Amino acid sequence: MYEEPDNILKAELRDTNICNLILSAIALGRNRIIDIANYVHEDKTKVAKYLLALQTLRLVEKVVPCSENNNSRKSIYAIKDNFFRFYYRYQFTNNKKSE
């Protein structure tokens, strides 16, 4: 069960390291694209590409305020899957601290 999220990502994506960091950043509350990019130490356009891939897998969702359009700067990202949310909030971050 500890390796399940990583196995799912490896089956669907080529570069899972950045995706792991992106999911970890979102789980820790860094849910705007600039905050995620700073946490991952990558360019915003590269992070946006990975976020789009995670959205197509239905692991991440883009939440836009109802009074804004879809390209709003006020939009945030959230982990949609409960198991992934729990894993990246607690298990993945605790394993990173112990390494």
PAKE-905360 format. One record per residue (C-alpha): residue number from 0; residue in one letter; x, y, z. Coordinates in steps of 0.05 Angstrom, whole numbers. Layout:
! residues N
KOLDO_num_residuo_u_v_w
KOLDO_NUM_A_X_Y_Z
...
! end
This chain:
! residues 99
KOLDO_num_residuo_u_v_w
KOLDO_0_M_0_0_0
KOLDO_1_Y_59_46_12
KOLDO_2_E_82_41_-60
KOLDO_3_E_14_43_-93
KOLDO_4_P_12_118_-111
KOLDO_5_D_82_115_-140
KOLDO_6_N_64_52_-180
KOLDO_7_I_2_86_-209
KOLDO_8_L_42_147_-229
KOLDO_9_K_97_104_-261
KOLDO_10_A_45_67_-302
KOLDO_11_E_16_131_-330
KOLDO_12_L_73_182_-332
KOLDO_13_R_146_183_-352
KOLDO_14_D_175_231_-301
KOLDO_15_T_146_216_-233
KOLDO_16_N_196_256_-191
KOLDO_17_I_167_323_-210
KOLDO_18_C_96_296_-204
KOLDO_19_N_111_271_-134
KOLDO_20_L_138_339_-114
KOLDO_21_I_78_374_-145
KOLDO_22_L_29_330_-108
KOLDO_23_S_68_339_-44
KOLDO_24_A_67_414_-52
KOLDO_25_I_-8_415_-62
KOLDO_26_A_-19_369_-3
KOLDO_27_L_22_416_41
KOLDO_28_G_-21_476_22
KOLDO_29_R_19_506_-35
KOLDO_30_N_-39_507_-83
KOLDO_31_R_-25_566_-129
KOLDO_32_I_17_553_-190
KOLDO_33_I_72_602_-170
KOLDO_34_D_77_570_-101
KOLDO_35_I_81_500_-131
KOLDO_36_A_134_523_-181
KOLDO_37_N_176_553_-125
KOLDO_38_Y_169_489_-83
KOLDO_39_V_190_445_-141
KOLDO_40_H_244_494_-166
KOLDO_41_E_219_491_-237
KOLDO_42_D_190_541_-287
KOLDO_43_K_115_556_-284
KOLDO_44_T_104_531_-355
KOLDO_45_K_136_464_-340
KOLDO_46_V_95_457_-276
KOLDO_47_A_31_476_-315
KOLDO_48_K_46_419_-364
KOLDO_49_Y_51_369_-308
KOLDO_50_L_-11_396_-273
KOLDO_51_L_-49_387_-338
KOLDO_52_A_-26_314_-341
KOLDO_53_L_-47_303_-269
KOLDO_54_Q_-115_334_-285
KOLDO_55_T_-126_286_-342
KOLDO_56_L_-112_229_-294
KOLDO_57_R_-164_260_-248
KOLDO_58_L_-116_264_-190
KOLDO_59_V_-115_340_-188
KOLDO_60_E_-170_391_-200
KOLDO_61_K_-167_465_-215
KOLDO_62_V_-214_504_-171
KOLDO_63_V_-236_571_-199
KOLDO_64_P_-279_621_-160
KOLDO_65_C_-349_626_-189
KOLDO_66_S_-341_700_-206
KOLDO_67_E_-277_689_-246
KOLDO_68_N_-263_659_-315
KOLDO_69_N_-223_595_-324
KOLDO_70_N_-156_630_-335
KOLDO_71_S_-161_670_-271
KOLDO_72_R_-100_681_-227
KOLDO_73_K_-144_667_-167
KOLDO_74_S_-151_594_-185
KOLDO_75_I_-120_541_-140
KOLDO_76_Y_-104_467_-148
KOLDO_77_A_-128_412_-102
KOLDO_78_I_-116_337_-99
KOLDO_79_K_-181_305_-120
KOLDO_80_D_-168_233_-99
KOLDO_81_N_-175_222_-24
KOLDO_82_F_-123_166_-21
KOLDO_83_F_-72_209_-57
KOLDO_84_R_-89_269_-13
KOLDO_85_F_-76_228_49
KOLDO_86_Y_-14_195_22
KOLDO_87_Y_20_258_0
KOLDO_88_R_0_297_61
KOLDO_89_Y_25_247_112
KOLDO_90_Q_62_187_86
KOLDO_91_F_103_218_29
KOLDO_92_T_125_279_69
KOLDO_93_N_144_238_130
KOLDO_94_N_186_191_87
KOLDO_95_K_222_250_56
KOLDO_96_K_239_278_125
KOLDO_97_S_268_212_149
KOLDO_98_E_314_203_88
! end
